[in-house]
Amino acid sequence: MSILEKMGLPAWTGLLRAPADGARGTGADAAAAITDTLRRYEMALSASDTGAVMKLYAQDGVFMPQHFPSAVGAAQVRAAYDGVFATIRLSVAFDIVEVVPVSEDWAFARTNSAGTVTVLATGDSGPEANQELFVMQRVEGAWKIARYAFSTTNPPRG
């Protein structure tokens, strides 16, 4: 029995999957809306646009970047992204691997991203690649990032 089945949820059936029963809302619509939110997040990262990022987070959202403490709540999340964008420029594309609505207001999504990162202080650039996990929450009808964690898939540096 899968962990989803233990939680009383439908078992995994595909990459973009809707809940099997109508009691949890329209899963296909949720998956499409979440995909749109993730695409807007991808664009905001590549534009170094903290304001656009913040529109995609829940007010009590949590950003969990690798090698840094969690940023909890809007003020800390904003400060964390301001710090990121003051230090590096990202040019990344997301591969949305799965979007799984688990209730009417909650879902998770798993992505992989790849592109380049440029250190603003030096101009040095190199490959950027991560795997990401998003916990999504429907807030006032819009899918927001409630929790976001990532880790690099690049090989360790020499």
C-alpha positions in Angstrom: 0.0 0.0 0.0 1.4 3.4 -1.0 1.7 6.3 1.4 -1.0 8.1 -0.5 -3.3 5.1 -0.1 -2.5 5.1 3.7 -3.6 8.7 3.8 -6.9 7.7 2.1 -5.9 9.2 -1.2 -5.8 7.6 -4.6 -2.6 5.7 -5.6 -0.1 7.2 -8.0 -1.3 6.7 -11.6 0.8 9.0 -13.8 3.0 12.1 -14.1 0.2 14.8 -14.0 -2.5 13.2 -11.9 -5.8 14.4 -10.7 -7.6 12.9 -7.6 -9.7 9.9 -8.6 -12.8 11.1 -7.0 -14.7 14.3 -7.5 -14.9 15.0 -3.8 -11.5 16.8 -3.9 -12.4 19.2 -6.7 -11.3 19.1 -10.3 -7.8 17.6 -10.2 -7.1 18.3 -13.9 -8.0 22.0 -13.4 -5.8 22.1 -10.2 -2.9 20.5 -12.1 -3.2 23.0 -14.9 -3.4 26.0 -12.5 -0.4 24.7 -10.5 1.6 24.2 -13.7 0.8 27.8 -14.5 2.0 29.0 -11.1 5.3 27.0 -11.6 5.8 28.5 -15.0 5.3 32.0 -13.6 7.8 31.1 -10.8 10.3 30.0 -13.5 10.0 33.3 -15.3 10.3 35.3 -12.0 13.5 33.5 -11.2 15.0 34.2 -14.6 13.9 37.9 -14.3 15.4 38.2 -10.8 12.0 39.7 -9.8 11.3 39.4 -6.1 7.9 41.1 -6.5 6.8 38.5 -9.0 8.0 35.7 -6.8 6.2 37.0 -3.8 2.8 37.0 -5.7 3.2 33.3 -6.0 3.9 32.5 -2.3 1.3 32.1 0.4 1.6 34.7 3.2 3.0 32.1 5.6 5.1 30.4 2.9 8.4 28.8 3.6 11.5 28.9 1.3 14.1 26.2 2.1 17.2 26.8 0.0 20.1 24.3 0.1 22.9 25.3 2.5 20.8 28.1 4.2 18.2 28.3 7.0 14.6 28.3 6.1 12.9 31.6 5.4 9.5 31.6 7.1 6.7 34.0 6.3 6.5 36.8 3.7 9.1 39.1 5.2 11.8 36.5 5.5 11.0 35.0 2.1 11.2 38.4 0.5 14.5 39.1 2.2 15.9 35.7 1.1 15.0 36.3 -2.6 16.3 39.9 -2.5 19.6 38.3 -1.2 19.6 35.7 -3.9 18.9 38.2 -6.7 21.5 40.6 -5.4 24.2 37.9 -5.6 23.4 35.8 -8.6 21.4 35.9 -11.9 19.6 32.7 -12.9 18.5 31.6 -16.3 16.7 28.3 -15.7 14.0 26.2 -17.3 11.8 23.8 -15.3 10.8 20.3 -16.2 7.6 19.7 -14.3 7.9 16.0 -13.5 4.7 15.6 -11.5 1.8 17.6 -10.0 -0.3 15.7 -7.5 -3.4 17.3 -6.0 -4.1 15.6 -2.7 -7.1 17.5 -1.6 -9.2 20.5 -2.7 -6.7 23.0 -1.3 -3.3 21.1 -1.2 -1.0 19.6 -3.7 2.6 18.8 -4.3 4.7 19.2 -7.3 8.2 17.9 -8.2 10.4 19.6 -10.8 13.9 19.5 -12.2 15.5 22.7 -13.4 18.5 23.4 -15.5 20.3 26.4 -16.9 23.0 28.8 -15.9 23.9 30.9 -12.9 26.0 34.0 -13.0 27.7 35.4 -10.0 27.1 39.2 -10.2 30.2 40.2 -8.3 32.6 38.4 -10.7 30.6 37.7 -13.9 31.6 34.1 -13.6 28.9 31.7 -14.8 28.3 28.0 -14.9 25.7 25.3 -15.0 22.8 25.4 -12.7 20.7 22.2 -12.1 18.4 21.3 -9.2 15.6 19.1 -8.2 12.7 20.8 -6.4 9.8 20.0 -4.3 6.8 22.4 -3.9 3.9 22.1 -1.5 1.1 24.1 -3.0 -1.9 25.5 -1.3 -5.0 27.0 -2.8 -5.5 30.4 -1.2 -8.6 32.4 -2.1 -8.9 30.4 -5.3 -5.3 30.7 -6.5 -2.6 28.1 -6.1 0.3 29.5 -4.1 3.7 28.1 -3.0 3.3 27.1 0.6 6.6 25.3 1.0 9.6 25.1 -1.4 12.8 23.1 -1.1 15.5 22.4 -3.6 18.9 20.6 -3.9 21.5 20.7 -6.6 21.9 17.9 -9.1 25.2 19.2 -10.2 28.3 17.1 -9.3 30.3 18.3 -6.3 32.8 21.1 -7.2 36.4 20.0 -7.3 
